[in-house]
């Protein structure tokens, strides 16, 4: 009986040991599974980081896709001037008119195709009336520029000699065409252009006035005025007051006798107005009026000089053998509007 009891006790102990051992294996397995899950989470995070880095690298690699546009802009700015001018004349490129000082001439500031510019100029010249206009052009490099600094100049010639024609300069600036200067002339005025970039513009201002300006074209197609001059007779000499002050009060101008013989040359250069009297009246009282007139001009800033100084101020570098020649584009006929 005692032996049987001991055997039962030993079986119970073995059974508990087996149960405890199984429990440890389950805990260990649970720990292994937990560590495995944590490891997978870490791997997932590492994988996510890798994906983010890969995506960032892909975005960075994709960004250069915008570069062709920049290259295109560079290609436009690197375009030869002559190609840009050809494209404009073919209607494939616009020009921007940026001159806003020429209030009496057209076109207004803005962007124009060749046809739009042509039509705007013709409409202004003809005031809507019928007529024929020869459209011409020339390319030249002014002396102030370097090789390749060629400029396109358009010439709208009115076949009516008693009407106005038009001239405008187009330059090429960083891929864009710009017009900074244009002018109308004809009837009693003239505009002589030379391949050197020199330009003489002038004409009659009436029975007692003749004007002439000397201008030079720059490589960007802008124009500098070297000097402005006028030959004035008697009452037309009042021009100098307005040259000195565009808002001068007319009532303050000294009176000149109707028989005045006052003649003077006015030259405006580098912001200074110079005058030279070429002739006084032989009549003493009238001459006194003329002297008072000239003194009033001095009082508001005119500088009185002699003929030699005037000659020095009006020296030009014009080479008469380099007068501009023109290439024909087309002739435009404007029909009279039916009433």
Protein Blocks (a to p, Z undefined) as FASTA:
>chain_A
ZZmmmmmmmmmmmmmmmmmmmmmmmmmmmmmmmmmmmmmmmmmmmmmmmmmmmmmmmmmm
mmmmmmmmmmmmmmmmmpcfklmmmmmmnopaccddfbfklmmbccdeddddfklmmmmm
mmmmnnopacdddddddddddfkbcehiaccddddddfblkbccdddddddeehiacdfb
dcdeehjaccdddfkopacddddebjkbccdddddddfkopacdfbdcdddehjlmmmmm
mmmomkbcfklpccddfkbcbdcddddeehiacdddfbdcfblklmmmmmmmmmmmmmno
pacddfklmmmmmgcfbdfklcccdddfbdcddddddZZ
